[in-house]
């Protein structure tokens, strides 16, 4: 054994230390240096896969996880679970994801995380009964709530089979799990409260539902900094300052097929519905909520938006090609033959200035709805408090809505002919009359299948995946009226932002 091989323990400790410090790029380099010397260190391959996944390098991550399996890593079911997550969450390869989860379960039939992820995948693919079977299997493994996957399964099962009445045993079990004194992760307990709130909402008990949603919000956000309105206003000003004028069309502007089509607006404003409607058109492929632009901002464009001033035509062309390549990787099935491919990430409304720099000819679809309904829907949803700090309170939601509208007003002043408003409330009342102008805006012919969107067999990876499996319905419009006595802080903050609210 030569001297460098003697250093293997130190190399491994060094690489592991870099990973713990979140120095991902350095950790990748260190693990690769180690594995060149000793390629059979299974745990090093596993950690390399983890670091690559965090960096968004998904194919190399899959390879590294595969090497961990090949070299006999213990608890191989965990490796299959990680590979499944990459296939499902990042690469839209749902068949491969399911195969990995079933491989994990073949090794460990009672491995609850794999059962839970398989249930989630079945939900995203519209397979209700298969999802229910997975969640029931978890509850059979752990018949009494005792921790993680079982309680997540209970929360999901209550969504798929809502309690029939206030005496339903499932409702009682959900209440006990949400309010138990057992030590639980804040996010998991919040999930239980949100599930309980939706159950009460379905049963026509708005007061009980609101109490549950409020408990879920407080639990989810209690360990995170509160929403800072002054900082939000500063961020809005910074974006407006960074993109004060329309983007020009450089001679080397990317003109690739399919064209990226951006659907954005407030969360819970109908963006998933619109993407499904368009996915039923033969000229549109749905790529879902993509992390391509946010990853770009966290890497090449730090600090954003100030970095936008230094982008020359060559850098813009490179970033546009990078984005489009990532878009093509994430298209399901034969999507590459379509005219448009949708990027349906609601908070991309923050990035319209950047989008128009990268793709000067890009069209933007802006979804919106009644601000009281929109605010209530955000309050009823468990959004990541690290990203959506405003969603923790009704007042924060209303203030954020004001900043969103301020920014959209700016973008529309720059690109009045390239941003089309999609009114969710108008669509559910008059779908064809609302959709025809939108298709004309895109230069697409009318297609009757667009109004049969609920029959699509595609995967939907947002919180709205069951809503868009139903024919068009309108009960979400005006829902705020049932909760009006609790929504004072939302109304007040909307009014302060100059937004009219219905009586």
C-alpha positions in Angstrom: 0.0 0.0 0.0 1.5 3.3 -1.0 1.5 6.5 1.0 -1.6 8.0 -0.7 -3.6 4.9 0.1 -2.5 5.3 3.7 -4.2 8.7 3.6 -7.6 7.3 2.7 -9.2 7.7 6.2 -8.0 11.4 6.3 -9.4 12.0 2.8 -12.7 10.5 3.8 -12.9 12.6 6.9 -12.0 15.7 4.9 -14.7 15.0 2.3 -17.3 14.3 5.0 -16.4 17.5 6.8 -16.9 19.5 3.6 -20.3 17.9 3.1 -21.4 18.8 6.6 -20.4 22.4 6.0 -22.5 22.4 2.8 -19.4 23.1 0.7 -20.9 20.9 -2.0 -18.6 21.6 -4.9 -15.5 21.1 -2.7 -17.0 17.9 -1.3 -17.6 16.5 -4.8 -14.0 17.1 -5.7 -12.8 15.5 -2.4 -15.0 12.4 -2.8 -13.9 11.9 -6.4 -10.2 12.2 -5.4 -10.8 9.5 -2.8 -12.7 7.2 -5.1 -10.0 7.4 -7.7 -7.7 5.8 -5.1 -10.3 3.4 -3.6 -13.4 3.0 -5.8 -15.1 0.4 -3.6 -16.0 2.8 -0.7 -19.7 2.5 -1.0 -20.5 5.2 1.5 -18.3 7.7 -0.3 -20.3 7.0 -3.5 -23.5 7.6 -1.6 -22.4 10.9 -0.2 -21.1 11.9 -3.6 -24.5 11.2 -5.0 -26.1 13.3 -2.3 -23.8 16.3 -3.0 -24.4 16.0 -6.8 -28.1 15.9 -6.3 -28.0 19.1 -4.2 -26.0 20.8 -7.0 -28.6 19.8 -9.6 -26.3 17.4 -11.4 -28.9 14.6 -11.5 -27.4 12.2 -14.0 -24.0 12.1 -12.3 -25.9 11.7 -9.0 -27.8 8.7 -10.3 -24.5 7.2 -11.4 -22.9 7.7 -8.0 -25.9 6.1 -6.2 -25.7 3.2 -8.7 -22.0 2.7 -7.8 -22.9 2.7 -4.1 -25.3 -0.1 -4.9 -22.8 -2.0 -7.0 -20.3 -1.9 -4.2 -22.7 -3.4 -1.7 -23.7 -0.5 0.5 -25.7 -1.4 3.6 -29.4 -0.4 3.7 -29.6 -0.4 -0.1 -33.3 0.4 0.1 -32.3 4.0 1.1 -30.2 4.3 -2.1 -33.2 3.2 -4.2 -35.3 5.8 -2.4 -32.9 8.6 -3.3 -32.7 7.4 -6.9 -36.5 7.4 -7.1 -36.7 11.0 -5.8 -34.3 12.2 -8.5 -36.3 10.4 -11.3 -39.7 11.6 -10.0 -38.9 15.1 -8.7 -36.3 16.3 -11.1 -36.3 14.3 -14.3 -40.0 13.4 -14.7 -39.2 9.8 -15.2 -42.1 8.3 -13.3 -41.7 4.7 -14.5 -38.1 4.6 -13.4 -39.0 6.2 -10.1 -41.7 3.5 -9.5 -39.2 0.8 -10.4 -36.7 2.1 -7.9 -39.3 2.3 -5.1 -40.4 -1.3 -5.9 -36.8 -2.4 -5.7 -36.5 -0.8 -2.3 -39.6 -2.6 -1.1 -38.3 -5.9 -2.6 -35.4 -5.5 -0.2 -37.4 -4.2 2.7 -41.2 -4.9 2.3 -42.0 -2.8 5.4 -39.8 0.2 4.5 -42.3 2.9 5.2 -40.5 5.8 3.4 -40.6 3.9 0.1 -44.3 3.1 0.6 -45.0 6.7 1.4 -43.2 7.9 -1.7 -44.9 5.3 -3.8 -48.2 6.5 -2.5 -47.3 10.1 -3.4 -46.2 9.0 -6.9 -49.5 7.3 -7.4 -51.3 10.4 -6.4 -49.3 12.6 -8.8 -50.2 10.1 -11.6 -53.9 10.1 -10.7 -54.0 6.5 -9.3 -56.2 7.1 -6.3 -56.8 3.5 -5.3 -53.2 2.5 -5.5 -52.2 5.5 -3.4 -54.8 4.5 -0.8 -53.4 1.0 -0.7 -49.9 2.3 0.0 -51.1 4.5 2.9 -53.2 1.8 4.4 -50.2 -0.6 4.3 -48.2 2.0 6.3 -50.9 2.3 8.9 -51.1 -1.5 9.2 -47.4 -1.6 9.8 -47.8 1.1 12.5 -51.4 0.7 13.7 -51.0 3.4 16.4 -49.6 6.8 15.4 -45.9 6.7 16.5 -43.9 9.0 14.4 -43.1 9.9 10.9 -44.3 8.0 7.8 -47.4 6.6 9.5 -48.7 10.1 10.4 -47.9 11.4 6.9 -49.8 8.4 5.5 -52.7 9.2 7.9 -52.8 12.9 6.7 -52.8 11.8 3.0 -55.4 9.1 3.5 -57.7 11.7 5.0 -57.4 13.7 1.8 -58.1 10.8 -0.5 -61.0 9.5 1.7 -62.4 12.5 3.5 -64.3 11.8 6.7 -68.0 11.3 6.0 -69.2 13.0 9.1 -68.1 14.4 12.5 -68.3 10.9 14.0 -66.1 9.3 11.4 -63.3 7.3 13.2 -60.8 8.6 10.7 -61.5 12.2 11.8 -61.0 11.2 15.5 -57.7 9.5 14.7 -56.5 12.5 12.8 -57.4 14.8 15.7 -55.6 12.6 18.1 -52.5 12.5 15.9 -52.5 16.3 15.4 -52.9 17.2 19.1 -50.9 14.3 20.8 -48.1 15.1 23.2 -45.7 12.9 21.3 -42.6 14.7 20.1 -43.1 15.4 16.4 -41.3 17.4 13.7 -43.0 20.8 13.3 -43.6 20.2 9.6 -45.2 16.9 10.2 -47.5 18.1 13.0 -48.4 21.1 10.7 -49.3 18.6 8.0 -51.7 16.9 10.3 -53.4 20.2 11.3 -53.8 21.2 7.6 -55.3 17.8 6.8 -57.7 18.2 9.7 -58.6 21.7 8.5 -59.4 20.4 5.0 -61.5 17.6 6.6 -63.5 20.2 8.5 -63.8 22.4 5.4 -65.3 19.5 3.5 -67.7 18.8 6.3 -69.0 22.4 6.2 -67.4 23.4 9.5 -65.5 26.6 8.7 -64.8 27.7 12.3 -63.2 24.4 13.2 -61.4 24.4 9.9 -59.9 27.8 10.4 -58.7 26.9 13.9 -56.9 23.9 12.4 -55.4 25.9 9.5 -54.2 28.6 12.0 -52.6 25.9 14.2 -50.9 24.5 11.2 -49.5 27.9 10.1 -48.2 28.6 13.6 -46.6 25.2 13.9 -45.0 25.4 10.5 -43.6 28.9 10.9 -42.7 29.1 14.6 -39.0 28.4 14.2 -38.5 30.7 11.2 -38.1 34.5 11.0 -41.4 36.3 10.5 -42.3 38.0 7.2 -40.6 41.4 6.9 -42.8 43.8 4.9 -40.0 46.4 4.6 -37.5 43.8 3.2 -40.2 42.6 0.7 -40.7 46.2 -0.5 -37.0 46.6 -0.8 -36.8 43.4 -2.9 -39.5 44.7 -5.2 -37.7 48.0 -5.7 -34.5 46.1 -6.5 -36.2 44.1 -9.2 -37.8 47.1 -10.8 -34.4 49.0 -10.6 -32.6 46.0 -12.2 -34.9 45.8 -15.1 -36.1 49.3 -15.9 -36.6 49.0 -19.6 -37.8 46.3 -22.1 -35.1 43.8 -23.2 -33.7 44.1 -26.7 -33.5 41.2 -29.1 -29.8 40.5 -29.7 -28.7 38.9 -32.9 -27.7 35.7 -31.2 -31.1 35.3 -29.3 -32.0 31.6 -28.9 -34.8 30.6 -31.2 -35.2 26.9 -30.2 -38.1 24.5 -30.3 -40.2 24.0 -28.3 -40.5 27.6 -27.1 -40.6 28.0 -23.4 -44.0 29.2 -22.2 -44.0 30.7 -18.7 -47.1 30.4 -16.5 -46.8 32.5 -13.3 -48.7 34.5 -10.7 -49.6 34.1 -7.0 -49.5 30.6 -5.7 -53.0 29.1 -5.6 -54.2 31.3 -8.5 -55.0 28.6 -11.1 -51.6 28.0 -12.7 -51.9 24.2 -12.4 -55.3 24.3 -13.9 -54.1 26.4 -16.8 -51.1 24.2 -17.5 -53.4 21.1 -17.6 -55.8 22.9 -20.0 -52.9 23.7 -22.3 -51.4 20.2 -21.9 -54.5 18.8 -23.6 -53.6 20.8 -26.7 -51.5 18.9 -29.3 -49.0 21.8 -29.6 -48.2 22.1 -25.9 -46.1 19.9 -23.6 -46.4 20.4 -19.8 -43.0 20.4 -17.9 -44.5 21.4 -14.6 -42.9 23.5 -11.8 -39.3 23.7 -12.8 -36.4 24.8 -10.6 -34.2 25.9 -13.5 -34.3 29.6 -13.1 -34.1 29.6 -9.3 -31.0 27.3 -9.5 -29.5 29.7 -12.0 -30.0 32.6 -9.6 -28.4 30.7 -6.7 -25.3 29.9 -8.8 -24.3 31.8 -11.9 -26.3 34.9 -11.1 -25.3 35.6 -7.5 -26.0 38.3 -6.3 -29.4 38.7 -8.1 -30.9 41.0 -9.3 -27.8 43.2 -9.2 -25.9 40.7 -11.4 -28.3 41.4 -14.3 -26.5 44.6 -15.1 -23.3 42.7 -16.0 -24.9 40.2 -18.4 -23.6 40.7 -21.9 -25.0 39.0 -25.0 -22.6 36.0 -24.8 -23.6 35.3 -21.2 -27.3 35.7 -22.0 -27.0 33.2 -24.9 -25.1 30.7 -22.7 -27.7 30.9 -19.9 -30.6 30.6 -22.4 -29.0 27.4 -23.9 -28.5 26.1 -20.4 -32.1 26.7 -19.4 -33.5 25.2 -22.7 -31.3 22.1 -22.3 -32.7 21.6 -18.8 -36.2 22.1 -20.1 -35.8 19.4 -22.7 -34.4 17.0 -20.1 -37.6 17.4 -18.1 -40.2 17.1 -20.8 -42.3 14.0 -20.5 -42.8 11.6 -23.4 -42.8 13.1 -26.9 -42.8 16.7 -25.6 -39.9 17.8 -27.8 -42.2 17.7 -30.9 -44.5 20.5 -29.6 -44.5 24.2 -30.3 -44.5 25.2 -26.6 -43.3 23.7 -23.4 -44.6 25.2 -20.2 -42.6 26.2 -17.2 -45.4 26.5 -14.6 -43.7 27.9 -11.6 -45.9 30.6 -10.0 -43.1 32.7 -8.4 -41.4 33.1 -11.7 -43.4 36.4 -11.8 -40.5 37.7 -9.8 -38.2 36.8 -12.7 -40.0 38.1 -15.8 -37.2 40.7 -16.3 -34.7 37.9 -16.5 -36.9 35.7 -18.6 -37.3 38.4 -21.2 -33.5 38.9 -21.2 -32.9 35.2 -21.9 -35.9 34.7 -24.2 -36.9 38.1 -25.7 -39.8 36.5 -27.7 -41.1 34.5 -24.7 -44.8 34.8 -23.9 -46.0 35.0 -20.3 -49.3 33.8 -19.0 -50.3 35.5 -15.8 -52.9 33.7 -13.6 -55.0 35.6 -11.1 -58.1 35.3 -9.1 -60.2 37.1 -6.5 -57.5 38.3 -3.9 -59.7 37.2 -0.9 -60.0 33.6 -2.3 -56.4 33.6 -3.3 -55.3 34.7 0.1 -57.5 32.2 1.9 -56.2 29.4 -0.4 -52.6 30.3 0.5 -53.5 30.3 4.2 -55.1 26.8 3.8 -51.9 25.4 2.2 -48.8 24.2 3.9 -46.1 26.1 2.0 -42.4 25.9 2.8 -41.7 28.6 5.5 -38.1 29.0 4.3 -39.4 30.1 0.9 -42.8 31.5 1.6 -42.3 33.4 4.8 -45.3 35.6 3.9 -47.7 32.6 4.0 -47.5 32.4 7.8 -50.2 35.0 8.5 -53.1 36.5 6.8 -51.6 40.0 7.1 -48.4 38.8 5.5 -50.3 37.2 2.6 -52.2 40.4 1.9 -49.0 42.5 2.0 -47.2 40.1 -0.3 -50.1 40.2 -2.7 -49.7 43.9 -2.9 -46.0 43.6 -3.8 -46.8 40.9 -6.4 -49.3 43.3 -8.1 -46.9 46.1 -7.9 -44.3 44.1 -9.7 -46.7 42.7 -12.3 -47.8 46.3 -13.1 -44.2 47.1 -13.8 -43.7 44.0 -16.1 -46.9 44.8 -18.0 -45.7 48.4 -18.6 -42.6 46.9 -20.2 -44.2 44.1 -22.1 -47.9 45.0 -22.6 -48.3 42.7 -25.7 -46.4 39.7 -24.3 -48.2 39.1 -21.0 -51.7 37.7 -21.1 -53.9 37.6 -18.0 -55.8 34.4 -17.3 -58.7 35.1 -14.9 -59.4 31.9 -13.0 -62.9 33.1 -11.8 -63.9 34.0 -15.3 -62.7 30.7 -16.7 -64.8 28.5 -14.3 -67.9 30.5 -15.3 -67.2 30.8 -19.1 -64.4 28.5 -20.0 -64.5 28.8 -23.8 -64.9 32.5 -23.8 -61.9 32.9 -21.5 -59.7 30.3 -23.3 -60.2 31.4 -26.9 -58.4 34.7 -26.5 -55.5 33.0 -24.7 -55.0 30.5 -27.5 -55.1 33.3 -30.0 -52.5 35.1 -28.0 -50.3 32.0 -28.4 -51.1 31.6 -32.0 -52.8 28.2 -31.4 -55.9 26.9 -33.0 -58.9 26.0 -30.9 -59.0 22.4 -29.7 -62.0 20.9 -27.8 -59.8 18.6 -25.9 -58.6 21.6 -23.8 -61.9 21.6 -21.9 -61.5 17.8 -21.3 -58.2 18.4 -19.4 -59.3 16.2 -16.5 -59.0 13.1 -18.7 -55.3 13.5 -19.2 -53.2 10.7 -17.8 -50.2 12.8 -17.1 -48.3 13.4 -13.9 -49.1 16.5 -11.9 -46.6 17.5 -9.2 -48.3 20.3 -7.4 -50.8 20.6 -4.5 -53.6 20.8 -7.0 -53.1 17.3 -8.5 -56.5 16.1 -7.5 -58.4 19.2 -8.3 -57.3 19.0 -12.0 -58.5 15.4 -12.2 -62.0 16.6 -12.0 -64.1 18.4 -14.6 -64.2 22.1 -14.3 -65.9 23.2 -11.0 -66.6 26.6 -9.5 -67.0 26.1 -5.7 -63.5 27.5 -5.0 -64.7 30.9 -6.3 -66.3 32.8 -3.4 -65.1 30.3 -0.8 -63.8 33.2 1.2 -67.3 34.3 2.1 -67.7 31.2 4.4 -64.6 32.4 6.3 -65.3 36.1 6.1 -65.5 36.6 9.9 -61.9 35.3 10.3 -60.3 37.2 7.3 -60.1 40.7 8.8 -56.3 40.9 8.7 -56.2 39.8 5.1 -58.8 42.4 4.0 -57.0 45.1 5.9 -53.6 44.4 4.4 -55.1 44.2 0.9 -56.8 47.5 1.4 -53.6 49.1 2.6 -52.0 47.9 -0.6 -54.7 49.6 -2.6 -56.4 46.4 -3.7 -60.2 46.5 -3.8 -61.9 43.6 -2.0 -65.5 42.5 -2.3 -68.0 43.3 0.5 
